């Protein structure tokens, strides 16, 4: 379904809808995503179709989609969640789950490591002293401005430190 077909959403089985401050993205039961609204806030998907999607999340100006193959695709404002090339290489076929704050994303990888991107003030960069200890992470809890990771050994780590 093309973004121009958003008026036909009532004909689709919608699994979930996510929103930024000025755009929407809908995930259908068949794993396709439709986006509409302000293109600078994610209202236009960077490809003709986005399929095989498991979940979509948003920041205030960007979307992230976790695909069934474990890869992640983002679109919208680069400062608030579009994946930099160096991070994208870590998010190919090994992502277990994604999380979002108001302007950053993090991904829990299958091997228990964590990757973050987006606004550093909202968790988009994990400090080196924390990154080296983020191993065997069980789950991540996002707030509006930070992430907390809980490891199998019971240790918790929060970033950023604001």
mmCIF file of the C-alpha atoms, coordinates in Angstrom:
data_MODEL
# 
_entry.id   MODEL 
# 
loop_
_atom_site.group_PDB 
_atom_site.id 
_atom_site.type_symbol 
_atom_site.label_atom_id 
_atom_site.label_alt_id 
_atom_site.label_comp_id 
_atom_site.label_asym_id 
_atom_site.label_entity_id 
_atom_site.label_seq_id 
_atom_site.pdbx_PDB_ins_code 
_atom_site.Cartn_x 
_atom_site.Cartn_y 
_atom_site.Cartn_z 
_atom_site.occupancy 
_atom_site.B_iso_or_equiv 
_atom_site.pdbx_formal_charge 
_atom_site.auth_seq_id 
_atom_site.auth_comp_id 
_atom_site.auth_asym_id 
_atom_site.auth_atom_id 
_atom_site.pdbx_PDB_model_num 
ATOM 1   C CA . UNK A 1 1   ? 0.000   0.000   0.000  1.00 0.00 ? 1   UNK A CA 1 
ATOM 2   C CA . UNK A 1 2   ? 1.405   3.366   -0.987 1.00 0.00 ? 2   UNK A CA 1 
ATOM 3   C CA . UNK A 1 3   ? 1.280   6.329   1.413  1.00 0.00 ? 3   UNK A CA 1 
ATOM 4   C CA . UNK A 1 4   ? -1.278  7.922   -0.935 1.00 0.00 ? 4   UNK A CA 1 
ATOM 5   C CA . UNK A 1 5   ? -3.567  4.958   -0.187 1.00 0.00 ? 5   UNK A CA 1 
ATOM 6   C CA . UNK A 1 6   ? -3.930  5.892   3.487  1.00 0.00 ? 6   UNK A CA 1 
ATOM 7   C CA . UNK A 1 7   ? -7.613  6.630   2.872  1.00 0.00 ? 7   UNK A CA 1 
ATOM 8   C CA . UNK A 1 8   ? -8.026  2.903   2.242  1.00 0.00 ? 8   UNK A CA 1 
ATOM 9   C CA . UNK A 1 9   ? -6.717  1.950   5.705  1.00 0.00 ? 9   UNK A CA 1 
ATOM 10  C CA . UNK A 1 10  ? -10.234 1.059   6.781  1.00 0.00 ? 10  UNK A CA 1 
ATOM 11  C CA . UNK A 1 11  ? -10.019 -1.847  4.312  1.00 0.00 ? 11  UNK A CA 1 
ATOM 12  C CA . UNK A 1 12  ? -6.898  -3.214  6.026  1.00 0.00 ? 12  UNK A CA 1 
ATOM 13  C CA . UNK A 1 13  ? -6.546  -5.144  9.252  1.00 0.00 ? 13  UNK A CA 1 
ATOM 14  C CA . UNK A 1 14  ? -4.462  -2.740  11.327 1.00 0.00 ? 14  UNK A CA 1 
ATOM 15  C CA . UNK A 1 15  ? -2.180  -4.370  13.884 1.00 0.00 ? 15  UNK A CA 1 
ATOM 16  C CA . UNK A 1 16  ? -0.805  -1.161  15.401 1.00 0.00 ? 16  UNK A CA 1 
ATOM 17  C CA . UNK A 1 17  ? -0.395  2.562   14.773 1.00 0.00 ? 17  UNK A CA 1 
ATOM 18  C CA . UNK A 1 18  ? 2.537   4.657   15.920 1.00 0.00 ? 18  UNK A CA 1 
ATOM 19  C CA . UNK A 1 19  ? 2.961   8.421   15.721 1.00 0.00 ? 19  UNK A CA 1 
ATOM 20  C CA . UNK A 1 20  ? 5.550   11.145  15.775 1.00 0.00 ? 20  UNK A CA 1 
ATOM 21  C CA . UNK A 1 21  ? 4.629   14.763  16.498 1.00 0.00 ? 21  UNK A CA 1 
ATOM 22  C CA . UNK A 1 22  ? 3.423   15.283  12.910 1.00 0.00 ? 22  UNK A CA 1 
ATOM 23  C CA . UNK A 1 23  ? 3.088   11.885  11.199 1.00 0.00 ? 23  UNK A CA 1 
ATOM 24  C CA . UNK A 1 24  ? 1.558   8.428   11.563 1.00 0.00 ? 24  UNK A CA 1 
ATOM 25  C CA . UNK A 1 25  ? 2.631   4.926   10.571 1.00 0.00 ? 25  UNK A CA 1 
ATOM 26  C CA . UNK A 1 26  ? 0.259   1.975   10.541 1.00 0.00 ? 26  UNK A CA 1 
ATOM 27  C CA . UNK A 1 27  ? 1.347   -1.665  10.606 1.00 0.00 ? 27  UNK A CA 1 
ATOM 28  C CA . UNK A 1 28  ? -1.135  -4.034  8.978  1.00 0.00 ? 28  UNK A CA 1 
ATOM 29  C CA . UNK A 1 29  ? -1.647  -7.675  9.903  1.00 0.00 ? 29  UNK A CA 1 
ATOM 30  C CA . UNK A 1 30  ? 0.106   -8.689  6.678  1.00 0.00 ? 30  UNK A CA 1 
ATOM 31  C CA . UNK A 1 31  ? 3.310   -6.921  7.844  1.00 0.00 ? 31  UNK A CA 1 
ATOM 32  C CA . UNK A 1 32  ? 3.126   -3.873  5.580  1.00 0.00 ? 32  UNK A CA 1 
ATOM 33  C CA . UNK A 1 33  ? 3.572   -0.297  6.795  1.00 0.00 ? 33  UNK A CA 1 
ATOM 34  C CA . UNK A 1 34  ? 1.813   2.824   5.564  1.00 0.00 ? 34  UNK A CA 1 
ATOM 35  C CA . UNK A 1 35  ? 2.965   6.291   6.672  1.00 0.00 ? 35  UNK A CA 1 
ATOM 36  C CA . UNK A 1 36  ? 1.429   9.718   6.209  1.00 0.00 ? 36  UNK A CA 1 
ATOM 37  C CA . UNK A 1 37  ? 1.833   13.246  7.492  1.00 0.00 ? 37  UNK A CA 1 
ATOM 38  C CA . UNK A 1 38  ? 4.813   15.605  7.490  1.00 0.00 ? 38  UNK A CA 1 
ATOM 39  C CA . UNK A 1 39  ? 7.656   13.897  5.612  1.00 0.00 ? 39  UNK A CA 1 
ATOM 40  C CA . UNK A 1 40  ? 10.288  15.512  7.887  1.00 0.00 ? 40  UNK A CA 1 
ATOM 41  C CA . UNK A 1 41  ? 8.637   13.714  10.812 1.00 0.00 ? 41  UNK A CA 1 
ATOM 42  C CA . UNK A 1 42  ? 8.402   10.318  9.104  1.00 0.00 ? 42  UNK A CA 1 
ATOM 43  C CA . UNK A 1 43  ? 5.309   10.853  6.964  1.00 0.00 ? 43  UNK A CA 1 
ATOM 44  C CA . UNK A 1 44  ? 7.029   9.261   3.965  1.00 0.00 ? 44  UNK A CA 1 
ATOM 45  C CA . UNK A 1 45  ? 8.683   5.830   4.011  1.00 0.00 ? 45  UNK A CA 1 
ATOM 46  C CA . UNK A 1 46  ? 12.059  5.814   2.206  1.00 0.00 ? 46  UNK A CA 1 
ATOM 47  C CA . UNK A 1 47  ? 11.017  2.942   -0.061 1.00 0.00 ? 47  UNK A CA 1 
ATOM 48  C CA . UNK A 1 48  ? 8.011   2.181   -2.185 1.00 0.00 ? 48  UNK A CA 1 
ATOM 49  C CA . UNK A 1 49  ? 6.801   -0.529  0.187  1.00 0.00 ? 49  UNK A CA 1 
ATOM 50  C CA . UNK A 1 50  ? 7.851   -1.645  3.619  1.00 0.00 ? 50  UNK A CA 1 
ATOM 51  C CA . UNK A 1 51  ? 6.959   -5.290  4.218  1.00 0.00 ? 51  UNK A CA 1 
ATOM 52  C CA . UNK A 1 52  ? 7.648   -8.142  6.637  1.00 0.00 ? 52  UNK A CA 1 
ATOM 53  C CA . UNK A 1 53  ? 7.509   -5.807  9.644  1.00 0.00 ? 53  UNK A CA 1 
ATOM 54  C CA . UNK A 1 54  ? 7.119   -7.165  13.176 1.00 0.00 ? 54  UNK A CA 1 
ATOM 55  C CA . UNK A 1 55  ? 6.767   -3.875  15.101 1.00 0.00 ? 55  UNK A CA 1 
ATOM 56  C CA . UNK A 1 56  ? 7.029   -0.108  14.595 1.00 0.00 ? 56  UNK A CA 1 
ATOM 57  C CA . UNK A 1 57  ? 8.038   2.441   17.223 1.00 0.00 ? 57  UNK A CA 1 
ATOM 58  C CA . UNK A 1 58  ? 8.497   6.186   17.114 1.00 0.00 ? 58  UNK A CA 1 
ATOM 59  C CA . UNK A 1 59  ? 10.296  9.110   18.626 1.00 0.00 ? 59  UNK A CA 1 
ATOM 60  C CA . UNK A 1 60  ? 8.830   12.598  18.312 1.00 0.00 ? 60  UNK A CA 1 
ATOM 61  C CA . UNK A 1 61  ? 10.147  12.876  14.732 1.00 0.00 ? 61  UNK A CA 1 
ATOM 62  C CA . UNK A 1 62  ? 11.248  9.429   13.450 1.00 0.00 ? 62  UNK A CA 1 
ATOM 63  C CA . UNK A 1 63  ? 10.036  5.846   13.098 1.00 0.00 ? 63  UNK A CA 1 
ATOM 64  C CA . UNK A 1 64  ? 11.854  2.529   13.446 1.00 0.00 ? 64  UNK A CA 1 
ATOM 65  C CA . UNK A 1 65  ? 10.591  -0.768  12.075 1.00 0.00 ? 65  UNK A CA 1 
ATOM 66  C CA . UNK A 1 66  ? 11.830  -4.155  13.271 1.00 0.00 ? 66  UNK A CA 1 
ATOM 67  C CA . UNK A 1 67  ? 11.536  -6.553  10.360 1.00 0.00 ? 67  UNK A CA 1 
ATOM 68  C CA . UNK A 1 68  ? 10.848  -10.272 10.665 1.00 0.00 ? 68  UNK A CA 1 
ATOM 69  C CA . UNK A 1 69  ? 14.436  -11.043 9.586  1.00 0.00 ? 69  UNK A CA 1 
ATOM 70  C CA . UNK A 1 70  ? 15.789  -9.139  12.622 1.00 0.00 ? 70  UNK A CA 1 
ATOM 71  C CA . UNK A 1 71  ? 16.917  -6.045  10.752 1.00 0.00 ? 71  UNK A CA 1 
ATOM 72  C CA . UNK A 1 72  ? 15.858  -2.457  11.484 1.00 0.00 ? 72  UNK A CA 1 
ATOM 73  C CA . UNK A 1 73  ? 14.820  0.319   9.122  1.00 0.00 ? 73  UNK A CA 1 
ATOM 74  C CA . UNK A 1 74  ? 14.291  3.916   10.237 1.00 0.00 ? 74  UNK A CA 1 
ATOM 75  C CA . UNK A 1 75  ? 12.934  7.021   8.587  1.00 0.00 ? 75  UNK A CA 1 
ATOM 76  C CA . UNK A 1 76  ? 12.197  10.604  9.574  1.00 0.00 ? 76  UNK A CA 1 
ATOM 77  C CA . UNK A 1 77  ? 14.376  13.220  11.254 1.00 0.00 ? 77  UNK A CA 1 
ATOM 78  C CA . UNK A 1 78  ? 18.019  12.037  11.318 1.00 0.00 ? 78  UNK A CA 1 
ATOM 79  C CA . UNK A 1 79  ? 18.708  13.743  14.667 1.00 0.00 ? 79  UNK A CA 1 
ATOM 80  C CA . UNK A 1 80  ? 15.855  11.907  16.363 1.00 0.00 ? 80  UNK A CA 1 
ATOM 81  C CA . UNK A 1 81  ? 16.388  8.381   15.208 1.00 0.00 ? 81  UNK A CA 1 
ATOM 82  C CA . UNK A 1 82  ? 17.470  7.820   11.632 1.00 0.00 ? 82  UNK A CA 1 
ATOM 83  C CA . UNK A 1 83  ? 20.235  5.205   11.829 1.00 0.00 ? 83  UNK A CA 1 
ATOM 84  C CA . UNK A 1 84  ? 23.794  6.380   11.065 1.00 0.00 ? 84  UNK A CA 1 
ATOM 85  C CA . UNK A 1 85  ? 25.720  4.060   8.718  1.00 0.00 ? 85  UNK A CA 1 
ATOM 86  C CA . UNK A 1 86  ? 28.084  2.836   11.469 1.00 0.00 ? 86  UNK A CA 1 
ATOM 87  C CA . UNK A 1 87  ? 25.098  1.779   13.600 1.00 0.00 ? 87  UNK A CA 1 
ATOM 88  C CA . UNK A 1 88  ? 23.123  0.272   10.696 1.00 0.00 ? 88  UNK A CA 1 
ATOM 89  C CA . UNK A 1 89  ? 25.844  -2.367  10.228 1.00 0.00 ? 89  UNK A CA 1 
ATOM 90  C CA . UNK A 1 90  ? 25.080  -3.679  13.738 1.00 0.00 ? 90  UNK A CA 1 
ATOM 91  C CA . UNK A 1 91  ? 21.334  -3.912  13.067 1.00 0.00 ? 91  UNK A CA 1 
ATOM 92  C CA . UNK A 1 92  ? 21.269  -6.457  10.272 1.00 0.00 ? 92  UNK A CA 1 
ATOM 93  C CA . UNK A 1 93  ? 19.482  -9.727  11.044 1.00 0.00 ? 93  UNK A CA 1 
ATOM 94  C CA . UNK A 1 94  ? 20.338  -9.877  14.755 1.00 0.00 ? 94  UNK A CA 1 
ATOM 95  C CA . UNK A 1 95  ? 17.859  -7.564  16.513 1.00 0.00 ? 95  UNK A CA 1 
ATOM 96  C CA . UNK A 1 96  ? 15.558  -9.102  19.110 1.00 0.00 ? 96  UNK A CA 1 
ATOM 97  C CA . UNK A 1 97  ? 13.565  -5.956  20.055 1.00 0.00 ? 97  UNK A CA 1 
ATOM 98  C CA . UNK A 1 98  ? 13.621  -2.166  19.681 1.00 0.00 ? 98  UNK A CA 1 
ATOM 99  C CA . UNK A 1 99  ? 12.728  0.580   22.177 1.00 0.00 ? 99  UNK A CA 1 
ATOM 100 C CA . UNK A 1 100 ? 12.293  4.352   21.990 1.00 0.00 ? 100 UNK A CA 1 
ATOM 101 C CA . UNK A 1 101 ? 12.514  7.497   24.091 1.00 0.00 ? 101 UNK A CA 1 
ATOM 102 C CA . UNK A 1 102 ? 11.248  10.885  22.916 1.00 0.00 ? 102 UNK A CA 1 
ATOM 103 C CA . UNK A 1 103 ? 14.167  11.268  20.486 1.00 0.00 ? 103 UNK A CA 1 
ATOM 104 C CA . UNK A 1 104 ? 16.328  8.108   20.487 1.00 0.00 ? 104 UNK A CA 1 
ATOM 105 C CA . UNK A 1 105 ? 16.091  4.387   19.842 1.00 0.00 ? 105 UNK A CA 1 
ATOM 106 C CA . UNK A 1 106 ? 17.860  1.368   21.281 1.00 0.00 ? 106 UNK A CA 1 
ATOM 107 C CA . UNK A 1 107 ? 17.963  -2.211  20.075 1.00 0.00 ? 107 UNK A CA 1 
ATOM 108 C CA . UNK A 1 108 ? 18.441  -5.382  22.088 1.00 0.00 ? 108 UNK A CA 1 
ATOM 109 C CA . UNK A 1 109 ? 20.454  -7.812  19.990 1.00 0.00 ? 109 UNK A CA 1 
ATOM 110 C CA . UNK A 1 110 ? 20.027  -11.581 20.046 1.00 0.00 ? 110 UNK A CA 1 
ATOM 111 C CA . UNK A 1 111 ? 23.402  -11.977 21.773 1.00 0.00 ? 111 UNK A CA 1 
ATOM 112 C CA . UNK A 1 112 ? 22.369  -9.697  24.681 1.00 0.00 ? 112 UNK A CA 1 
ATOM 113 C CA . UNK A 1 113 ? 24.243  -6.593  23.544 1.00 0.00 ? 113 UNK A CA 1 
ATOM 114 C CA . UNK A 1 114 ? 22.595  -3.180  23.098 1.00 0.00 ? 114 UNK A CA 1 
ATOM 115 C CA . UNK A 1 115 ? 22.921  -0.579  20.346 1.00 0.00 ? 115 UNK A CA 1 
ATOM 116 C CA . UNK A 1 116 ? 21.535  2.976   20.590 1.00 0.00 ? 116 UNK A CA 1 
ATOM 117 C CA . UNK A 1 117 ? 21.126  5.862   18.166 1.00 0.00 ? 117 UNK A CA 1 
ATOM 118 C CA . UNK A 1 118 ? 19.424  9.252   17.939 1.00 0.00 ? 118 UNK A CA 1 
ATOM 119 C CA . UNK A 1 119 ? 19.641  12.236  20.283 1.00 0.00 ? 119 UNK A CA 1 
ATOM 120 C CA . UNK A 1 120 ? 22.465  11.637  22.774 1.00 0.00 ? 120 UNK A CA 1 
ATOM 121 C CA . UNK A 1 121 ? 20.569  13.624  25.438 1.00 0.00 ? 121 UNK A CA 1 
ATOM 122 C CA . UNK A 1 122 ? 17.701  11.111  25.276 1.00 0.00 ? 122 UNK A CA 1 
ATOM 123 C CA . UNK A 1 123 ? 19.716  7.867   25.199 1.00 0.00 ? 123 UNK A CA 1 
ATOM 124 C CA . UNK A 1 124 ? 20.991  7.860   21.610 1.00 0.00 ? 124 UNK A CA 1 
ATOM 125 C CA . UNK A 1 125 ? 24.567  7.165   22.687 1.00 0.00 ? 125 UNK A CA 1 
ATOM 126 C CA . UNK A 1 126 ? 25.664  4.675   25.321 1.00 0.00 ? 126 UNK A CA 1 
ATOM 127 C CA . UNK A 1 127 ? 28.711  5.898   27.285 1.00 0.00 ? 127 UNK A CA 1 
ATOM 128 C CA . UNK A 1 128 ? 31.765  3.642   26.816 1.00 0.00 ? 128 UNK A CA 1 
ATOM 129 C CA . UNK A 1 129 ? 31.961  2.768   30.531 1.00 0.00 ? 129 UNK A CA 1 
ATOM 130 C CA . UNK A 1 130 ? 28.393  1.452   30.372 1.00 0.00 ? 130 UNK A CA 1 
ATOM 131 C CA . UNK A 1 131 ? 28.641  -0.136  26.903 1.00 0.00 ? 131 UNK A CA 1 
ATOM 132 C CA . UNK A 1 132 ? 31.459  -2.440  28.036 1.00 0.00 ? 132 UNK A CA 1 
ATOM 133 C CA . UNK A 1 133 ? 29.259  -3.749  30.861 1.00 0.00 ? 133 UNK A CA 1 
ATOM 134 C CA . UNK A 1 134 ? 26.079  -4.202  28.790 1.00 0.00 ? 134 UNK A CA 1 
ATOM 135 C CA . UNK A 1 135 ? 26.278  -7.942  28.271 1.00 0.00 ? 135 UNK A CA 1 
ATOM 136 C CA . UNK A 1 136 ? 23.550  -10.549 28.524 1.00 0.00 ? 136 UNK A CA 1 
ATOM 137 C CA . UNK A 1 137 ? 20.853  -7.882  28.698 1.00 0.00 ? 137 UNK A CA 1 
ATOM 138 C CA . UNK A 1 138 ? 17.411  -9.376  29.400 1.00 0.00 ? 138 UNK A CA 1 
ATOM 139 C CA . UNK A 1 139 ? 15.297  -6.318  28.716 1.00 0.00 ? 139 UNK A CA 1 
ATOM 140 C CA . UNK A 1 140 ? 15.320  -2.550  28.308 1.00 0.00 ? 140 UNK A CA 1 
ATOM 141 C CA . UNK A 1 141 ? 12.967  -0.041  29.902 1.00 0.00 ? 141 UNK A CA 1 
ATOM 142 C CA . UNK A 1 142 ? 12.603  3.312   28.115 1.00 0.00 ? 142 UNK A CA 1 
ATOM 143 C CA . UNK A 1 143 ? 11.397  6.562   29.660 1.00 0.00 ? 143 UNK A CA 1 
ATOM 144 C CA . UNK A 1 144 ? 10.928  9.870   27.895 1.00 0.00 ? 144 UNK A CA 1 
ATOM 145 C CA . UNK A 1 145 ? 14.620  10.775  28.191 1.00 0.00 ? 145 UNK A CA 1 
ATOM 146 C CA . UNK A 1 146 ? 16.609  7.651   29.084 1.00 0.00 ? 146 UNK A CA 1 
ATOM 147 C CA . UNK A 1 147 ? 16.958  3.883   28.848 1.00 0.00 ? 147 UNK A CA 1 
ATOM 148 C CA . UNK A 1 148 ? 17.558  1.360   31.625 1.00 0.00 ? 148 UNK A CA 1 
ATOM 149 C CA . UNK A 1 149 ? 18.993  -2.040  30.714 1.00 0.00 ? 149 UNK A CA 1 
ATOM 150 C CA . UNK A 1 150 ? 18.638  -5.017  33.045 1.00 0.00 ? 150 UNK A CA 1 
ATOM 151 C CA . UNK A 1 151 ? 21.247  -7.757  32.688 1.00 0.00 ? 151 UNK A CA 1 
ATOM 152 C CA . UNK A 1 152 ? 20.913  -11.469 33.505 1.00 0.00 ? 152 UNK A CA 1 
ATOM 153 C CA . UNK A 1 153 ? 23.163  -10.968 36.552 1.00 0.00 ? 153 UNK A CA 1 
ATOM 154 C CA . UNK A 1 154 ? 20.637  -8.444  37.943 1.00 0.00 ? 154 UNK A CA 1 
ATOM 155 C CA . UNK A 1 155 ? 22.746  -5.343  37.301 1.00 0.00 ? 155 UNK A CA 1 
ATOM 156 C CA . UNK A 1 156 ? 20.962  -2.303  35.873 1.00 0.00 ? 156 UNK A CA 1 
ATOM 157 C CA . UNK A 1 157 ? 22.481  0.426   33.739 1.00 0.00 ? 157 UNK A CA 1 
ATOM 158 C CA . UNK A 1 158 ? 20.939  3.806   32.862 1.00 0.00 ? 158 UNK A CA 1 
ATOM 159 C CA . UNK A 1 159 ? 21.933  6.196   30.103 1.00 0.00 ? 159 UNK A CA 1 
ATOM 160 C CA . UNK A 1 160 ? 22.291  9.097   29.661 1.00 0.00 ? 160 UNK A CA 1 
ATOM 161 C CA . UNK A 1 161 ? 23.279  10.275  33.135 1.00 0.00 ? 161 UNK A CA 1 
ATOM 162 C CA . UNK A 1 162 ? 20.888  13.250  33.288 1.00 0.00 ? 162 UNK A CA 1 
# 
